[in-house]
Amino acid sequence: MTLHVTFFDLDELEDMLFFVQAFDYHGNVLSSSALEVYGNGEKLYSIGTDAQGIVSYRIELEDGANTVSIKVTDSEGWSTTIPEYTIYKGE
């Protein structure tokens, strides 16, 4: 499986928008239902998916360290978890 993740700052680091695109081993794009995404330990829900299967998420950043973790599972039950991202917001 392959995951692509891109982060963008919004509102001077109050919120962060990020995008996830996942593929199975055949190269087929996986839908948002294949993704488990957590921000600071809380489950995040997608805010949209474009025509290429790029799924959008938003996390509200807290002062200090913020974490994002992503796990993807395909229709055959294979899964992968990428290393946790840590985003720091200054006080």
LINBELFEN-V751204 format. One record per helix or strand. SS is the DSSP state (alpha for helix, beta for strand). FROM is the first residue (numbers start at 0). LEN is the number of residues. Records with the same first field share a line. If there is no record, write none. Layout:
SS=FROM-LEN, FROM-LEN
//
This chain:
beta=1-9, 14-9, 28-2, 34-5, 41-3, 47-2, 54-6, 63-10, 78-3, 84-5
alpha=10-3, 31-3
//
